[in-house]
Amino acid sequence: MLNENIKAIRKSKGLSQEELAIKLNVVRQTISKWEQGLSVPDADMLISMSEVLETPVSTLLGETVIEPKIDDLEMISEKLEIINLQFAKNKTMRRKIVHWMFLSLCIVIITIAAVLIVLNSPYLGWDYNDPETAVAGAAFHVFEWVFVRSAPFIFSGSIVGVFLTRKASLG
């Protein structure tokens, strides 16, 4: 049973007898003898082998090793392909959303700028003796002041964002 398990696990890990021998610092013929049942590794070698093969010693000594079937590998491969397609679809969707957010931000900035140009700072002619009018006028002025100073940077960044996300969103 040990010989069959060594061989099955070695093959499932994609190792040749020579590769396993190198990792265990023995000659290939030693591996061959173990797999044919002509000799057995000592306890220290079993521990080393379990580490190299990433398999518990108990599995090497007696638990039956079931080699993966081709159908199982194909099923796993198909599931991984589906998962990868879902990730790609989600990534594309996120990129499209970000693209449209940048585009929308550009439109909002242009709209606000147009409204401010048309209004031509109406608060400048207001009567500031009334407290409510004074607060509203100051708030309007602060908004206009902040917008005029920050909008060019935000707009430029949005334009760059639109172009950086454009290629993937159109594809």
Contacts in CASP RR format, 6 or more apart in sequence:
PFRMAT RR
TARGET T0000
AUTHOR 0000-0000-0000
METHOD contacts of the structure
MODEL  1
MLNENIKAIRKSKGLSQEELAIKLNVVRQTISKWEQGLSVPDADMLISMS
EVLETPVSTLLGETVIEPKIDDLEMISEKLEIINLQFAKNKTMRRKIVHW
MFLSLCIVIITIAAVLIVLNSPYLGWDYNDPETAVAGAAFHVFEWVFVRS
APFIFSGSIVGVFLTRKASLG
1 61 0 8 1.000
1 62 0 8 1.000
2 34 0 8 1.000
2 37 0 8 1.000
2 40 0 8 1.000
2 60 0 8 1.000
2 61 0 8 1.000
2 62 0 8 1.000
3 34 0 8 1.000
3 35 0 8 1.000
3 36 0 8 1.000
3 37 0 8 1.000
4 65 0 8 1.000
5 59 0 8 1.000
5 60 0 8 1.000
5 61 0 8 1.000
5 62 0 8 1.000
5 63 0 8 1.000
5 64 0 8 1.000
5 65 0 8 1.000
6 31 0 8 1.000
6 34 0 8 1.000
6 35 0 8 1.000
6 49 0 8 1.000
6 60 0 8 1.000
7 35 0 8 1.000
8 65 0 8 1.000
8 67 0 8 1.000
9 53 0 8 1.000
9 55 0 8 1.000
9 59 0 8 1.000
9 60 0 8 1.000
9 65 0 8 1.000
10 17 0 8 1.000
10 20 0 8 1.000
10 31 0 8 1.000
10 35 0 8 1.000
10 53 0 8 1.000
11 67 0 8 1.000
12 65 0 8 1.000
12 67 0 8 1.000
12 68 0 8 1.000
13 53 0 8 1.000
13 54 0 8 1.000
15 23 0 8 1.000
15 53 0 8 1.000
17 28 0 8 1.000
17 31 0 8 1.000
17 32 0 8 1.000
17 35 0 8 1.000
18 28 0 8 1.000
20 31 0 8 1.000
20 49 0 8 1.000
20 52 0 8 1.000
20 53 0 8 1.000
21 27 0 8 1.000
21 28 0 8 1.000
21 30 0 8 1.000
21 31 0 8 1.000
23 52 0 8 1.000
24 31 0 8 1.000
24 45 0 8 1.000
24 48 0 8 1.000
24 49 0 8 1.000
24 52 0 8 1.000
26 45 0 8 1.000
30 39 0 8 1.000
33 39 0 8 1.000
34 40 0 8 1.000
34 41 0 8 1.000
41 49 0 8 1.000
46 57 0 8 1.000
46 60 0 8 1.000
46 61 0 8 1.000
47 57 0 8 1.000
49 60 0 8 1.000
50 56 0 8 1.000
50 57 0 8 1.000
50 59 0 8 1.000
50 60 0 8 1.000
53 60 0 8 1.000
56 63 0 8 1.000
59 65 0 8 1.000
92 168 0 8 1.000
92 169 0 8 1.000
92 171 0 8 1.000
95 165 0 8 1.000
95 168 0 8 1.000
95 169 0 8 1.000
96 165 0 8 1.000
96 168 0 8 1.000
96 169 0 8 1.000
98 161 0 8 1.000
98 165 0 8 1.000
99 161 0 8 1.000
99 162 0 8 1.000
99 165 0 8 1.000
99 166 0 8 1.000
99 168 0 8 1.000
99 169 0 8 1.000
100 169 0 8 1.000
102 157 0 8 1.000
102 158 0 8 1.000
102 159 0 8 1.000
102 161 0 8 1.000
102 162 0 8 1.000
102 165 0 8 1.000
103 158 0 8 1.000
103 162 0 8 1.000
105 154 0 8 1.000
105 155 0 8 1.000
105 158 0 8 1.000
106 155 0 8 1.000
106 158 0 8 1.000
106 159 0 8 1.000
106 162 0 8 1.000
109 151 0 8 1.000
109 154 0 8 1.000
109 155 0 8 1.000
109 158 0 8 1.000
110 155 0 8 1.000
112 147 0 8 1.000
112 151 0 8 1.000
113 147 0 8 1.000
113 151 0 8 1.000
116 144 0 8 1.000
116 147 0 8 1.000
116 148 0 8 1.000
121 141 0 8 1.000
121 144 0 8 1.000
122 140 0 8 1.000
123 136 0 8 1.000
123 137 0 8 1.000
123 140 0 8 1.000
123 141 0 8 1.000
126 133 0 8 1.000
126 136 0 8 1.000
126 137 0 8 1.000
127 133 0 8 1.000
128 134 0 8 1.000
128 137 0 8 1.000
END
